[in-house]
C-alpha cells in the first residue's frame, strides 16, 4: 500500500524537476534571443542612420550616406554616330562628417596674377553651410555660378523628378545659335544599396530659341563609382522609367529614324561629290603651280635687270670720282645720276621681295632677297658718301 502511495509522489517530484529544468532553459534562450534581437536592431538602426546621413556638401552633389569617394564620368554620342566622346571626369572626396574636402580652390597661377580675386573664398556658403556661389576662373565669361536651396535640397528651376526623387528633366533658356536653348532627359537610372544613383542615361535636345523646329540631339551616359566608409553599396537596382521618360525616349528614337532616312544615299552622293572635288583640287593645284612658276620667272627677270645695271653703276661711280677735279657742279650732277641708278636697283629688289611673299614656301627666298637689298644699300652709301650704315 505504501508502495502504491509512494509512486505518485515520485512521479510528481520528477515532473516538477523536469518542468523546472525546462523553464530554466527557456529563460536562457529568451535572454540570448533578446540580445541577438537588440544587436540586429542596433545594426539595422545604424544602417538606417548611415543611409539617411545627409550634409549640405553631400546634398550639393545629390549624394547621401557615409560616402568616402565618388568618381563621376560623363560621355556623349551624337545621333547615328558610332563615336563615343568622354568629356568629363571628376573625383569628389568627403571626410566622415560628410564635408567636401577637395572643393575648388584658387590655383597658384590665380594667386600670382589675380591676387585681389584670390583673396575671396572660391566656394561661398550660407550660415547653414550650403554652397550658394562658386567663383569661376578669372578669364571665364561668367564671374561665378550661383545656387539656391529648397530646404535640404538644391532648388533647380525647370526640373522634374520621378517617384524616387531623381531628376528626369532639366532645361535652360538660350538667346541664339551661340547660346542655344537645351533640354535634358535622364532615364534608365541604376541605384546602389544605399539609394544613390550610379548610372543614368540621357539625351540632350538643343535648338535656337528663334527657330525651335531646327533641333539637334545627342545622347550620353553618366556613371558614378561610390566608395563608402562602412556601408556596402555593391548591389544594384534598375529603376523603371516613368511616362515622361518613355515619351521622351520615343521622341529621340523618332529623331534617329529621321536622321537615318535623311542620310540615305549619303555615301553615294559623297563619292560623286568627291570626284568633283578631286578634279577641282587637281585643277587648282595645277593653276597654283603655274602661278608659282610665273612668279619665280618674274623674280629671275628682275634679278637679271639688276645685274645688267651694275656695269652702268660702276661707270657712274668712276665718273663721280673724276668729277671732283672739275668743280662742285659737275660733282653734284654725277652723284645725283649715280644715286638715281642705285635707287632703281633697290626698287628692283623691293619688287622681287613683294613677289616672293606671294609664294607659300617663301621664308628662305625672302630672307635671301632682303640680304641682297641690304648689301646694295650699304654699297650705295659707300659710293655716295664714303660711309656704310
Residue pairs with C-beta under 8 A, 6 or more apart in sequence:
47 231
50 65
50 66
50 194
50 228
50 230
50 231
51 64
51 65
51 194
51 195
51 231
52 64
52 65
53 64
53 65
53 66
53 98
54 64
54 98
54 152
55 97
55 98
55 99
55 129
56 125
56 128
56 129
56 130
56 131
56 152
57 94
57 98
57 99
57 100
57 103
57 129
57 131
58 64
58 65
58 67
58 94
58 98
59 130
59 152
59 153
59 154
60 100
60 130
60 131
60 147
60 154
61 70
61 92
61 100
62 154
62 167
62 196
62 197
63 70
63 92
63 196
63 226
64 194
64 195
64 196
65 194
65 195
65 196
65 228
65 231
65 233
66 96
66 98
66 228
66 229
66 230
66 231
67 92
67 94
67 98
67 196
67 226
67 227
67 228
67 229
68 93
68 94
68 227
68 228
68 229
69 91
69 92
69 93
69 94
69 225
69 226
69 227
70 91
70 92
70 94
70 224
70 225
70 226
70 227
71 89
71 90
71 91
71 92
71 224
71 225
72 88
72 89
72 90
72 91
72 92
72 222
72 223
72 224
73 86
73 88
73 89
73 222
73 223
73 224
74 86
74 87
74 88
74 89
74 220
74 221
74 222
75 84
75 85
75 86
75 87
75 220
75 221
76 84
76 85
76 87
76 204
76 218
76 219
76 220
77 83
77 84
77 85
77 218
77 219
77 220
78 217
78 218
79 216
79 217
79 218
79 219
79 252
79 255
79 256
79 259
80 256
80 259
80 260
80 263
91 102
92 100
92 102
93 100
93 101
93 102
94 100
94 101
95 101
96 229
103 122
103 123
104 122
104 123
104 134
105 122
105 123
106 117
106 118
106 122
110 117
110 118
110 137
110 138
111 118
113 138
114 138
117 135
117 138
120 135
122 134
122 135
123 131
123 133
123 134
123 135
124 131
124 132
124 133
124 134
124 135
125 131
125 132
126 132
126 149
128 149
130 147
130 149
131 147
132 146
132 147
132 148
132 149
133 144
133 145
133 146
133 147
134 144
134 145
134 147
135 143
135 144
136 142
136 143
136 144
136 145
147 154
148 154
148 155
149 155
156 167
156 170
158 169
158 170
158 171
158 172
159 167
159 169
159 170
159 171
160 167
160 168
160 169
160 170
160 244
161 167
161 168
162 168
162 189
162 239
162 242
162 245
163 242
164 189
164 191
164 195
164 239
166 186
166 189
166 197
166 200
166 239
167 186
168 185
168 186
168 187
168 242
168 244
168 245
169 183
169 184
169 185
169 186
169 244
169 248
170 183
170 184
170 186
171 181
171 182
171 183
171 184
172 181
172 182
173 181
173 209
174 180
174 181
174 182
174 208
174 209
175 209
176 208
176 209
176 210
177 208
180 206
180 207
180 208
180 209
181 206
181 207
181 208
181 209
181 212
182 204
182 205
182 206
183 204
183 205
183 206
184 202
184 203
184 204
185 202
185 203
185 205
185 244
185 245
185 248
185 249
185 252
186 200
186 201
186 202
186 222
186 245
187 200
187 201
187 202
187 241
187 245
187 248
187 249
188 199
188 200
188 201
188 238
188 239
188 241
189 197
189 199
189 200
189 238
189 239
190 197
190 198
190 199
190 200
190 236
190 237
190 238
190 239
191 197
191 198
191 236
191 237
191 239
192 198
192 226
192 233
192 234
192 235
192 236
192 237
193 231
193 232
193 233
193 234
193 235
193 236
194 226
194 228
194 231
194 233
196 224
196 226
196 233
197 224
198 223
198 224
198 225
198 226
198 233
198 236
199 221
199 222
199 223
199 224
200 221
200 222
201 219
201 220
201 221
201 222
202 219
202 220
202 221
202 222
203 217
203 218
203 219
203 220
203 248
203 252
204 217
204 218
204 219
204 220
205 215
205 216
205 217
206 215
206 216
206 217
207 213
207 214
207 215
207 216
208 214
215 255
217 252
217 255
217 256
219 252
226 233
241 249
292 359
292 360
295 355
295 356
295 358
295 359
296 359
298 355
299 352
299 355
299 356
299 365
299 369
302 348
302 349
302 351
302 352
302 355
303 348
303 352
305 348
306 345
306 348
306 349
306 376
309 341
309 344
309 345
309 348
312 341
313 338
313 341
313 342
313 345
313 383
316 334
316 337
316 338
316 341
317 338
317 383
319 334
319 337
319 338
320 331
320 334
320 335
320 338
320 383
323 330
323 331
323 333
323 334
323 335
324 331
335 384
338 383
338 384
339 380
339 384
342 376
342 379
342 380
342 383
342 384
345 376
346 373
346 376
346 377
346 380
349 369
349 372
349 373
349 376
350 373
352 369
353 366
353 369
353 370
353 373
356 362
356 365
356 366
356 369
357 366
359 365
377 389
378 388
378 389
379 388
381 387
381 388
381 389
382 388
